[in-house]
Amino acid sequence: MLRRWRLRRTHAGTYRFGLADEERAILRQLLPQLRELVQSRVEAIDRVEASLDSTELTEEELIGWIQSVNAVRLVLGTMLDVSEDEQIEDVTRRFSPDDPALHDYALYGYLSALLDEMVSVLGE
């Protein structure tokens, strides 16, 4: 059973951290999975950086590109609150050419198109 509070500030300026044993057990199971996921991302980023100036990619390098571009695109999309239902072209029409947000949406659109092209060619 979960407690009503998990974190409280003490008078001494520290924080009392009250996770139940079940919550700690869940986090113990999830953290190694997160570490593995983050390590896969770091390896993909390394492959992209190593092949950034290449004019030809191996399948492993292309997969690294797909993983990295998709990760950046997802983070940017979350920050921009882009919905999967929206077409980026429709969204960017709402901005004036001098709006700073337009650059971020255009970048999101570029990453989406690049990702689509990479996934398509991988499936050939």
C-alpha positions as CSV (number, residue, x, y, z in Angstrom):
1,M,0.0,0.0,0.0
2,L,1.3,3.4,-0.9
3,R,1.7,6.1,1.7
4,R,0.0,9.5,1.5
5,W,3.4,11.3,1.5
6,R,6.7,10.3,0.3
7,L,8.8,13.4,0.8
8,R,8.8,16.0,3.4
9,R,11.2,18.8,4.3
10,T,12.4,18.7,7.9
11,H,13.2,21.6,10.2
12,A,16.9,20.8,9.8
13,G,16.7,21.5,6.1
14,T,17.0,17.9,5.0
15,Y,14.3,15.8,3.4
16,R,12.5,12.9,4.9
17,F,12.1,10.3,2.2
18,G,9.4,7.8,3.0
19,L,9.1,5.2,0.2
20,A,7.3,2.0,1.1
21,D,9.3,-1.2,0.6
22,E,7.2,-2.1,-2.4
23,E,8.0,1.2,-4.0
24,R,11.7,0.7,-3.4
25,A,11.5,-2.8,-4.9
26,I,9.8,-1.5,-8.0
27,L,12.6,1.2,-8.5
28,R,15.2,-1.5,-7.9
29,Q,13.8,-3.4,-10.8
30,L,13.4,-0.4,-13.1
31,L,16.8,1.3,-12.6
32,P,18.8,-1.5,-14.3
33,Q,16.4,-1.3,-17.2
34,L,16.8,2.4,-17.4
35,R,20.6,2.0,-17.3
36,E,20.5,-0.5,-20.2
37,L,18.2,1.8,-22.2
38,V,20.4,4.8,-21.6
39,Q,23.6,2.8,-22.5
40,S,21.9,1.7,-25.8
41,R,21.2,5.4,-26.5
42,V,24.8,6.4,-25.7
43,E,26.2,3.7,-28.0
44,A,23.8,4.9,-30.8
45,I,25.0,8.5,-30.3
46,D,28.6,7.3,-30.5
47,R,27.9,5.6,-33.8
48,V,26.3,8.7,-35.2
49,E,29.2,10.9,-34.1
50,A,31.7,8.5,-35.6
51,S,29.8,8.4,-38.9
52,L,28.7,12.0,-39.1
53,D,31.0,12.8,-42.0
54,S,30.5,9.5,-43.8
55,T,28.9,9.2,-47.2
56,E,28.1,5.6,-46.7
57,L,26.7,3.8,-43.6
58,T,26.6,0.2,-42.4
59,E,23.3,-1.1,-41.3
60,E,24.5,-0.9,-37.7
61,E,25.4,2.8,-38.2
62,L,22.0,3.5,-39.8
63,I,20.2,1.9,-36.9
64,G,22.3,4.1,-34.6
65,W,21.2,7.1,-36.6
66,I,17.5,6.0,-36.4
67,Q,17.7,5.6,-32.7
68,S,19.5,8.9,-32.1
69,V,17.3,11.0,-34.4
70,N,14.2,9.4,-33.0
71,A,15.3,10.1,-29.4
72,V,16.0,13.8,-30.2
73,R,12.8,14.1,-32.1
74,L,10.8,12.6,-29.2
75,V,12.4,14.9,-26.7
76,L,11.8,18.0,-28.9
77,G,8.2,16.9,-29.6
78,T,7.5,16.5,-25.9
79,M,9.0,20.0,-25.2
80,L,6.8,21.4,-28.0
81,D,3.8,19.4,-27.0
82,V,3.4,18.1,-30.5
83,S,0.6,15.6,-30.9
84,E,0.9,12.6,-33.2
85,D,-2.3,13.7,-34.9
86,E,-1.0,17.1,-36.0
87,Q,0.9,17.6,-39.3
88,I,3.9,19.7,-38.6
89,E,3.2,21.8,-41.8
90,D,-0.2,22.8,-40.3
91,V,1.4,23.7,-37.0
92,T,4.1,25.9,-38.5
93,R,1.6,27.9,-40.5
94,R,0.3,29.3,-37.2
95,F,3.6,31.1,-36.6
96,S,4.9,34.3,-38.1
97,P,8.3,34.0,-39.8
98,D,10.1,35.8,-37.0
99,D,8.6,33.7,-34.1
100,P,11.4,31.9,-32.3
101,A,9.3,28.9,-31.8
102,L,9.0,28.4,-35.6
103,H,12.7,27.2,-35.6
104,D,12.0,24.5,-33.1
105,Y,8.9,23.3,-35.0
106,A,10.8,23.3,-38.3
107,L,13.6,21.3,-36.6
108,Y,11.0,18.8,-35.4
109,G,9.6,18.6,-38.9
110,Y,13.1,18.1,-40.4
111,L,13.9,15.3,-37.9
112,S,10.6,13.6,-38.6
113,A,11.2,13.6,-42.4
114,L,14.8,12.4,-41.9
115,L,13.7,9.6,-39.6
116,D,10.9,8.6,-42.0
117,E,13.4,8.4,-44.9
118,M,15.9,6.3,-42.8
119,V,13.3,3.9,-41.6
120,S,11.9,3.5,-45.1
121,V,15.3,2.7,-46.7
122,L,16.1,0.3,-43.9
123,G,13.0,-1.6,-44.7
124,E,13.8,-2.0,-48.4
